[in-house]
């Protein structure tokens, strides 16, 4: 079996499972974000009294944090009341950050578990050797009552990433290239495993980027075999014992794709589809109004560090805005201690509260008609960040930083050279 199949078999009390099989799996952790108040209503409509396990459920207020409207404030109030009534051990209110970041930081994500959340990008947690997937309000209400959910065992696709990209090319560029070639429907309801020499060398942050955006190919879940760096990260934080699952030798993948990365250049997803990907060079010179560095895809400490490196001692272009949203309070604190937040403020950036912000068109930097934004987030659909007449380009945090510096889409590699003119600093 594949490691993902072993996780599902263990959760459903079976010796083995196979693709297409329906299983009833016990859930290790359930998370509800602040878009899904309906979960509580459905819980009571189904006769729910108390959540099945107060130690395995959490609310995370991230999409509307702090609340930008009266409706969002009411949603938060009702969710807080539910959390108190059920004596939930974990509750992440508005200062904490994006669910996919704060849960691993809090030790709630670990190898071998099944984590289910009301957010499609829960695939992110495959970076830790976990099975993560998203559900809607009704399914989540069932989980809160029973601690279980039926699932169909997915076919497994392996994506092998081989070689070492040139300096200035990052995990975001790699996954955009993959999505551009395999397309937005290339992995519908599949488990996507990332492997290969490139992946073996990656740390936690970069692995999270790959698994996060597997969803943009239609993946049901994602997976990377944990390396020692990941295991050490989890061991220092995990609230429960964990088991690292491994794939059996000779396992037959439903599909396998190989990408050679030695000559990859920075990539850019053009409006208005995540798979509308070309080398960034094709978009160089396009005028922008705003840049966004943040969200569950591009708001980690490594992302802010590379932006600060590019912008330190410089100023962003006139009439251009840069919104920086750390993925969590922990990330914000780390970047403050390293003086990177100050460097970005000095360059002219706006620092917003940890959370999702404008990524879903909620607040903290939404766009007007005909405005153009280059963003380190994960989606560029029409209206995703405000007006349906705005245009979004997806890129790495480094590409965002270099672009706001010039007011047009710009290759970041020139700004990542050392004093001798050599390129440095890759794969963050």
C-alpha positions in Angstrom: 0.0 0.0 0.0 0.9 3.6 -0.3 1.5 5.6 2.8 -1.8 7.4 2.3 -3.6 4.1 2.0 -2.0 2.9 5.2 -3.2 6.0 7.0 -6.8 5.4 5.8 -6.6 1.7 6.6 -5.5 2.4 10.1 -8.2 5.1 10.6 -10.9 2.7 9.4 -9.7 -0.4 11.3 -8.9 -2.3 8.2 -5.8 -4.4 7.3 -5.7 -2.8 3.8 -7.6 -0.6 1.5 -7.6 0.0 -2.3 -8.4 2.8 -4.7 -12.2 3.4 -5.1 -13.1 1.7 -1.8 -15.4 3.6 0.6 -14.2 3.6 4.2 -15.5 5.1 7.4 -12.5 6.7 8.9 -11.9 8.0 12.4 -10.7 11.6 12.3 -7.7 12.7 14.3 -8.4 16.4 14.2 -11.2 18.7 12.8 -10.8 22.4 12.2 -13.5 24.9 11.3 -12.6 28.4 9.9 -14.8 31.5 10.3 -16.4 31.1 6.9 -18.4 28.1 8.2 -20.8 29.1 10.9 -23.3 26.8 9.1 -21.3 23.9 10.7 -22.8 24.9 14.1 -26.3 25.2 12.7 -26.0 21.8 11.0 -24.6 20.3 14.2 -27.7 21.2 16.2 -30.1 20.3 13.3 -28.6 16.8 13.4 -29.3 16.5 17.1 -25.7 17.3 18.2 -25.2 18.0 21.9 -21.5 18.0 22.5 -18.6 17.6 20.1 -17.2 14.0 20.2 -13.8 15.0 21.6 -13.0 18.5 22.9 -9.3 17.9 22.4 -9.7 17.2 18.6 -11.7 20.2 17.4 -10.7 23.8 16.9 -12.0 27.0 15.4 -9.6 29.2 13.6 -10.5 32.8 12.8 -8.5 33.6 9.8 -10.6 34.5 6.8 -12.2 37.5 8.4 -9.6 38.4 11.1 -10.1 41.0 12.6 -13.8 41.0 11.6 -14.4 43.6 8.8 -18.2 43.6 8.9 -21.0 43.3 11.4 -21.9 39.9 9.9 -18.4 38.6 10.4 -18.4 39.8 14.0 -21.6 38.0 14.7 -20.2 34.8 13.2 -17.2 35.1 15.4 -19.4 35.7 18.5 -21.5 32.6 17.8 -18.4 30.4 17.2 -16.7 31.7 20.4 -19.9 30.8 22.3 -19.9 27.3 20.8 -16.2 26.8 21.6 -16.8 27.8 25.2 -19.9 25.7 25.6 -18.0 22.6 24.4 -14.9 23.5 26.4 -12.7 23.2 23.4 -9.0 22.8 24.3 -7.9 24.6 21.2 -9.3 27.9 19.9 -7.4 30.2 17.6 -8.9 33.7 17.6 -8.0 36.7 15.5 -4.4 37.3 16.4 -3.3 33.8 15.6 -3.2 33.5 11.8 -4.0 31.2 9.0 -5.3 27.7 10.0 -2.8 25.8 7.9 0.1 27.6 9.6 -1.1 27.8 13.2 -2.1 24.1 13.5 1.4 22.8 12.7 2.9 25.4 14.9 0.7 24.3 17.8 1.7 20.6 17.4 -1.7 19.5 16.1 -0.4 18.2 12.8 1.9 15.1 12.7 2.7 12.1 10.4 0.1 9.4 10.1 -2.9 11.4 11.1 -6.1 12.4 9.2 -6.9 16.1 9.5 -10.1 17.4 8.0 -11.0 21.1 7.8 -13.5 23.4 6.2 -10.9 24.7 3.8 -9.8 23.2 0.5 -6.1 23.9 1.0 -6.0 21.4 3.9 -3.9 19.4 1.5 -1.1 21.6 2.9 -0.6 19.1 5.8 0.7 16.4 3.5 4.0 18.3 4.0 4.1 16.6 7.5 3.3 13.1 6.3 -0.4 13.6 7.3 -3.5 13.1 5.2 -5.3 16.4 5.0 -8.5 17.2 3.1 -11.3 19.7 3.0 -15.0 19.3 3.6 -18.1 21.4 3.7 -20.3 22.4 6.7 -22.6 19.4 6.7 -19.8 16.8 6.6 -18.0 18.7 9.3 -21.1 18.7 11.5 -21.2 14.9 11.1 -17.6 14.7 12.2 -18.2 16.9 15.3 -21.0 14.5 16.4 -19.4 11.2 15.5 -15.6 11.8 15.0 -15.9 9.9 11.8 -16.4 10.5 8.1 -16.8 8.3 5.0 -14.1 8.7 2.4 -13.3 7.2 -0.9 -9.7 5.9 -1.2 -8.1 8.0 -4.0 -5.8 6.8 -6.7 -2.2 8.0 -6.2 -0.2 10.2 -8.6 3.5 10.6 -8.0 5.2 13.8 -9.1 9.0 13.4 -9.1 10.9 16.7 -9.0 14.5 16.1 -9.9 17.6 18.3 -9.9 18.3 21.7 -8.3 16.7 24.9 -9.7 18.9 27.9 -10.3 19.2 30.4 -7.5 16.3 32.8 -7.4 13.8 30.0 -8.4 11.6 28.9 -5.5 9.1 26.2 -4.5 6.3 28.5 -5.8 7.9 28.6 -9.2 8.2 24.8 -9.2 4.6 24.1 -8.3 3.3 26.7 -10.8 5.4 25.0 -13.5 3.9 21.6 -12.5 0.3 23.0 -12.5 0.8 24.7 -15.8 1.9 21.4 -17.4 -0.6 19.0 -15.7 -3.4 21.6 -15.8 -6.1 22.4 -13.2 -7.9 19.1 -13.7 -4.8 16.9 -13.8 -5.3 15.3 -10.5 -9.0 15.4 -9.7 -9.8 13.4 -6.5 -6.3 11.9 -6.5 -3.7 11.7 -3.8 -0.7 13.6 -5.1 2.7 12.5 -3.8 5.7 14.8 -4.3 9.1 13.0 -4.4 12.5 13.2 -6.0 15.9 14.7 -5.2 14.6 18.3 -5.1 11.9 17.4 -2.6 14.2 15.3 -0.5 16.3 18.5 0.3 13.3 20.7 1.1 12.4 22.0 4.6 9.0 22.4 6.1 8.1 25.7 4.4 8.8 24.7 0.9 7.0 21.4 1.3 3.9 23.2 2.5 3.9 25.3 -0.7 3.9 22.2 -2.9 1.2 20.4 -0.9 -0.9 23.5 -0.6 -1.2 24.0 -4.3 -1.7 20.4 -5.2 -5.3 21.4 -4.6 -5.1 23.6 -7.7 -4.7 20.4 -9.8 -7.9 19.0 -8.2 -6.1 16.8 -5.7 -8.1 15.3 -2.8 -5.0 15.2 -0.7 -1.3 15.5 -1.0 1.7 13.7 0.6 5.5 14.0 1.0 7.5 11.4 2.9 8.8 13.2 6.0 12.6 13.8 6.1 14.6 14.3 9.3 14.0 18.0 9.3 10.2 17.5 9.2 10.3 14.8 11.9 12.4 17.1 14.1 10.0 19.9 13.6 7.0 17.7 14.5 8.7 16.0 17.5 9.5 19.4 19.1 5.8 20.4 18.9 3.4 17.4 18.6 0.8 17.0 21.2 0.4 13.2 20.6 2.7 10.3 19.7 2.9 9.8 15.9 3.8 7.1 13.4 5.5 7.9 10.1 3.9 5.8 7.4 6.0 4.5 4.4 5.0 3.4 1.0 5.7 -0.3 0.2 8.5 -1.0 -2.3 7.1 -1.7 -5.7 3.8 0.2 -5.1 2.1 0.9 -8.5 1.1 4.5 -9.0 -1.9 5.3 -11.1 0.2 8.1 -12.8 3.7 9.3 -12.6 5.3 12.5 -13.9 8.9 13.6 -13.8 10.0 17.3 -13.9 13.7 18.2 -14.4 14.3 21.5 -12.6 18.0 22.3 -13.3 17.1 25.0 -15.9 13.7 26.2 -14.5 13.2 30.0 -14.6 10.8 32.0 -12.4 7.2 31.3 -13.3 4.1 33.4 -13.5 0.4 32.4 -13.6 -1.5 34.8 -15.8 -5.1 35.8 -15.3 -7.5 34.2 -14.7 -6.5 30.5 -14.1 -3.9 28.9 -11.9 -2.8 26.7 -14.8 -2.3 29.7 -17.2 1.4 29.5 -16.5 4.4 30.9 -18.5 8.0 31.9 -17.6 7.9 35.2 -15.8 9.9 36.7 -18.6 6.8 36.7 -20.8 5.1 39.1 -18.3 8.0 41.4 -17.6 7.1 45.0 -17.8 3.4 44.6 -17.1 2.3 47.5 -14.9 1.0 46.6 -11.5 -1.0 48.5 -8.8 -0.4 46.2 -5.8 1.7 43.3 -4.6 0.6 40.8 -1.9 3.0 38.7 0.1 1.1 36.5 2.6 -1.6 33.8 3.0 -1.2 30.1 3.5 0.9 29.9 0.4 3.4 32.8 0.7 3.3 34.2 4.2 5.9 32.2 6.1 9.1 33.5 7.6 11.2 32.4 4.7 8.9 34.3 2.3 9.0 37.5 4.3 12.8 37.1 4.6 13.4 37.0 0.9 11.2 40.0 0.3 13.0 42.0 3.0 16.3 41.0 1.5 15.2 42.5 -1.9 13.6 45.6 -0.5 16.0 46.5 2.4 17.4 50.0 1.8 15.1 50.5 -1.2 11.6 52.1 -1.8 8.7 50.5 -3.6 7.6 52.4 -6.7 5.3 55.4 -6.6 1.6 54.7 -6.8 2.2 51.0 -6.0 1.1 49.2 -2.8 2.7 46.3 -1.1 0.6 44.4 1.4 2.5 42.0 3.7 0.4 39.6 5.8 2.4 37.1 8.0 0.8 33.7 8.0 0.7 33.6 11.8 1.6 35.6 14.9 4.6 33.3 15.4 5.9 34.2 11.9 5.3 37.9 12.6 7.3 37.7 15.9 10.2 35.9 14.2 10.3 38.5 11.4 10.1 41.4 13.9 13.0 39.9 15.9 15.1 39.7 12.7 14.2 43.4 11.8 12.6 42.3 8.5 9.3 43.8 9.3 11.0 47.2 9.9 12.9 46.8 6.6 9.6 46.3 4.8 7.9 49.2 6.5 10.9 51.4 5.6 10.5 50.3 2.0 6.8 51.4 2.0 5.0 48.2 2.7 1.7 47.9 4.7 1.9 45.2 7.4 -1.5 43.6 8.0 -2.8 41.3 10.8 -2.0 37.6 10.4 -4.7 35.9 8.4 -6.1 35.4 4.9 -6.8 39.1 4.2 -7.5 40.0 0.6 -6.8 36.5 -0.7 -10.6 35.7 -0.7 -11.6 39.3 -1.4 -12.6 40.0 2.2 -10.5 42.9 3.4 -7.0 44.4 4.0 -6.2 45.1 0.4 -9.1 44.2 -2.1 -8.8 45.5 -5.6 -10.9 47.9 -7.6 -11.9 47.4 -11.3 -9.0 47.3 -13.7 -6.3 47.1 -11.0 -3.5 44.6 -11.4 -2.0 42.7 -8.5 1.0 40.3 -8.4 0.5 38.0 -5.5 2.2 35.1 -3.6 -1.2 33.6 -2.9 -2.7 30.5 -4.6 -5.6 31.6 -6.8 -6.2 34.2 -9.5 -9.8 33.6 -10.5 -11.9 36.6 -11.5 -13.1 38.4 -8.3 -10.8 36.4 -6.0 -9.3 39.5 -4.6 -12.1 42.1 -5.1 -13.5 43.3 -8.4 -14.2 40.8 -11.1 -12.5 43.3 -13.4 -9.2 43.2 -11.6 -6.3 41.0 -12.8 -4.2 38.7 -10.7 -0.8 37.3 -11.4 0.6 34.5 -9.2 4.3 34.4 -8.5 6.9 33.7 -5.7 7.3 36.2 -2.9 10.7 37.2 -4.4 9.0 38.0 -7.7 6.4 40.1 -5.9 9.0 42.0 -4.0 11.1 42.8 -7.1 7.9 43.8 -9.0 6.7 46.3 -6.4 10.1 47.8 -6.4 9.8 48.7 -10.1 6.1 49.1 -10.5 6.1 46.4 -13.2 6.4 42.6 -13.2 10.2 42.0 -12.7 12.5 39.0 -12.6 13.8 38.8 -9.0 17.2 37.2 -9.8 19.0 40.5 -10.4 18.1 41.5 -6.8 19.3 38.2 -5.3 23.0 38.6 -6.4 25.8 38.9 -3.9 28.4 41.7 -4.0 30.3 39.8 -6.7 27.3 39.7 -9.1 26.7 36.0 -8.4 23.1 34.8 -7.9 22.5 33.5 -4.4 19.6 32.4 -2.2 17.3 29.8 -3.8 14.6 27.4 -3.1 13.0 29.1 -0.2 
